[in-house]
Amino acid sequence: MDSRSKTFLCIIIPIVLLFFIFNTLALIQGFGYSLTNFRGYGSFDFVGLRNYIDLFTDPRVGRSYLFTFGFAVACTILVNIISMLLAMGLTSRIKGKSALRAIYFLPNILGALVIGYVFNFFYTYILPAIGEAIHSGFLSHSLLANPKTAWFALVICVAWQSIAMNTLIYISGLQNVPEDVYEAGAIDGATGFKRFRNITFPLIMPYFTINMVLSMKNYLMVFDQVVSLTGGGPAQSTESISYLIYNNGLKGGAFGFQSANAVVFFLLIVVVSVVQMKILSRREEQL
């Protein structure tokens, strides 16, 4: 073995070991706990697949899955539409594009918990005050106090922060579209929305795939904003799967049961991501 190979091994082996200790080993331990009635402390017994069977009969778990997938789909659609429009605007011939890009990216720098608490204050105090000033019954009460509007308030908060990164990815794609392609399309009458549909979108389809897969995965794992905005309420209407696993598993004494929930959730995220990749990759080939 030459010195070059030894150098690569010295770099790779520590990284692989750290990944195994802090990621793979934890995953294996979690699967082991999912087969027990472990409460997070004390002794425990092996229960086999009972936790997995109970998952499908627990209404609280079912509600959390319905909310999480509905929230993820709504956020993915909203964020990618707005991000696409912003990216097209920020790559057009306008003044101050660099400054505007920096301004739009600022929310992504801030921590999710910080933004969540800021929005919590806004929804609880500022927005109701504005609602009372304009005599709006709908806005006079906190959106977070109503199960019908709390999820929407959560979507706005999450979208406001995550739009920045998606916009940046779309900008990268738009900047790689050759200008002569647009010129050739203009000769054939491709202008306006027809130009976007027939030229721009097919050429940035790989970037669209990246954004869709990452967005769906990240929104399915929403946690920080739930903690800082709603705490899963009101009446557990915004309890995401990640928050349920944390709240009921680490704090509620159902560690084994929620470990099984975490394993199922992990597998679902993998399946959703793989299906998205296959469908969107096939779409790329068609375009």
C-alpha positions, 0 to 999 in steps of 0.5 A: 500500500502506497503512502497516498492510500494510507493517507486516504485511509487515515482520513476516512477511517476516523470519519466512518467510526464517528458516523457508526458510533453516533448514527448507525449504532444509535439506529441499531440501539433504537431498533433494539429498544423498539422490541421492548417495553423500555420506559427510558429508565429501569428494567425492561422486558422483551415484547417482540413486535407488540409495539409495532402492532400497537402503533396501528391502533393508537389514534394519537399516532394516526393523527400525528402522521396525518398532520405531518404528511399534510403539513409536509405536502402543503409546505413543499408545494408552497415553498417551491412555487414561491422559491421558483418565482423569487429565483426567476425575479432575482436572475432577471435584469434588475438593479441590486440583485446581489443585495436582494439575494442576501436579504432573502437569504437572511432567514436561513441563517437564523436558528429555527427555534429563534424564528419560532419564538419570534413568530410566536410573539407575533401571532400572540400579541402583534397580529391580534392587536392589528386585528383589533385595530382594523376590527377584524374578528378573525385576526383579533385572536391568536392563530395558534389558539385555534386548531383550524388555523394553528397548522396554517400559522406553522406553515407560514413560519416554516415556509418563511425560513426555508424559502431562502435555500430553495431559492438559492438552488433554483438560482443556481439552475437558472444561471446555468441555462444558456442565453442562446437557448432563450434567443433561439426560443424567442425566434420560434415564438417561445415567450412568457409562460410558454418560454418557462414551460418549454425551455426553462423548466425542462432545463432546471428539472434536476434542481427541481428534483433536489428541492422537492426531495429535500423539502419533503424530507425536511418538512416530514421531520419538522420539530423545532418550529412545533416546539417553539410555536405550538408545543403540539397544540392546541388539542394535539392538532399540530403534533408532528411525528418527531415531536410525538416521539420526543414528547411521549418517548423521552418525557412520557415514559414510552421509550420503547413504543416511540422507538418503534414509531421512530423506526417506522417513520425512518422507513417511511421517509426512505420510501417517500424519498426513493419514490420521489426520486424515481418519479422525478428522474423519470420525468427528467428523462421525458423532458 
